[in-house]
Amino acid sequence: MQRRLLLTAGLAATATLVGCAGPQVSDYAAEKPALDLRSYFNGTLDAYGVFTDRSGKVVKRFTVVMRCTWNGDEGVLDEDFVYSDGSTGKRIWRMRHLGDGRYSGTADDVIGTALGETRGNAFRWGYTLALPVDGTVYNVQFDDWMYLMDERVMLNKAVMSKFGVRLGEVMLSFVKRPG
């Protein structure tokens, strides 16, 4: 019994250390330009992306037109997707600025509430997405990072996993339209 308890404690400690080993959003606090989501995601943006499987193979390409508006601390990001196979999709994020660089968001295909934080030029948030694949819906976790490059361009890399197993990545570039 004591051996099992020690083994369990050792595994929990290892998992905790591994979980803390990756980058934190605070690591980017001094990076410029500083990202203000309410300013960047305001207006119309075009995005270009790929989904890669766990081996790195591009499985699907897509484009997105985003129409974004904010009213104080409440924002709407209305996304229209066009995929390389001709299919289309839509997601409407309802965002809320919580103060001190923290944000929450909901969407119809997001389970619960997404939570995130900005520091410097970076934004990181996590959420669970109900992802339909061949007639079955899988709840998958996203660890989503965005990096502001300049006033018009932001890069996005999201790792998708289920039960801690990495399934693939989504890579996107956002380009804010002038005006």
N, C-alpha and C positions, 0 to 999 in steps of 0.2 A: 504494500500500500504506500509506504513512504517513498519507495523507488518510483512508483507511478506519479506521485505528487511532485517529486523533484523533476522528473522528465517533463511533465506538463508545465511546470514553472519555467524550466529551461527553454522549452519551445515558445512559450508566451514572451519571454524576454527577448529571444532571437527575433520573433515576428515584430516586436515593438521597435527594436533597433533597425531592422531592415526597413520598416515603414518610415522611419525618420531619416534614412540615409539619402533620400532624394532631395532635389532642390525644393526650397520653400519660396513663396512669393516675396517674402521679406529680403531674400538674396538680391532682388532687383530694385530695391528702394532708391538707390542712387542713380539708376539708369535714366537717360533722357532720350527722347522727349517724354515728359510725364503724361500718362494716360488718364484721361477723364472720360469714362464710358459714356456719360451723358452728352458730352460734346462730340466725341467721335461717332457714336451711333446715333446721329441726328442728321436726317436727310436721306439721300438714296446712295446705296453702296452696291457694287458688283463684287461677287466672290467667285473664285475659281478653285476647284478642289478635286482631290482624289481620295479614294478609300483603298488602302492596301491591306492584304491579309497578313497573317502572322509571319509569313515568309518574306514579305516585302513586295509581293506581286500586286500591281494595280488591278483591282477587281472592277472598279467603277469610277468614272469621271463625272463631274457635275459642275453646273454653274448655278449661281443664286443671285437673284435681285432682292435686295433688302430695302424696305421703306421703313424708316425709323423716326419716331417722334417721342419727345419727352414733355411732360407737363409737371414741372417741379421735380419731385423724386420718383414719379411714376413714368415708366417708359413702355413703348410697344415696338417690338422688332418684328415686322411682318415679312417673312421670307418665302419666296417662290423658287423652287428647285426645278431644274431640268437636268435629267440624267442621260448618260451616254447611250443608254438603251432606248431612249425616247420617252421614258416614263417621267412623270412630274410629281411634285409633292409640295406641301405647304406646311409651315410651322409658324405660329405666332407666339413669340415670347412676350410675357408680361413681366416687366422688370421693376424692381424697386431698389432705390438707393437707401441703404440702411445707416449711412454715416460712416466716417472714418475709412472710406475706400471699400466698404463691404456692400455686397449686392445679393439680392435673392431674385429668383425667376421661376416662372411656371409656364408650361405649354401643355396642350392637350395630350401629347405623346410622351410627356415627362412624368415619371412616377414621383409624387411628392414635390418637393421644392429644391431647386438648384441653389447652391450657396457658393459665393465666390468673393474674391478680394483683389483689389488692385494695390500695387506698390510700384513706384517708378514707372517704367514703360510696360509692365507686365500685368496681366489679369489671369487668375487661375480660378476655375470653378469645377465643381463635381456635381454629377447628377446621374440618375438612372433613366434610361430611355427605353420605351416599349418599341422594339425594333421588329417590324414584320419581315420574315424571310420565308419564301415559298409557302405561304398560307399559315405559318405559325408565328406567333409573337413571342419574342424573347426579351426579357428585361436585362439590359446590359448597362454596365457602369462606364461613365466617361470621366476621364481626368483630362480636362480641357485647359490648355495654355494659349494665351494670345500675347503677342509682342508688338507694340507700336513702333514702326520703323521711322515714319515721319507723319506729317499732318494728314496724308492721304492713304498710306499703306500700312496694313497690319497683317502679320503672319500668325497662323493658328495651327497648333498641333494638338490632336486629341488622341489619347490611347483608350481603346475600347477593350473591356474585359468582362468576364463572367466568372464568378466564384474565384476571383483572383488570377484567373488564367487570361493572359493577353491574347485577344482575338485579332487585333489589327489596329491600324491608325487611320485617322482622317487628317489630311493636310489641306489647308486653305490659305489663299491670299485674298484679303479684302482690299478693295480700292474705292475710296470715297469719291463720289462725283463732285466736281466743282459746283459751288453756289449752293 
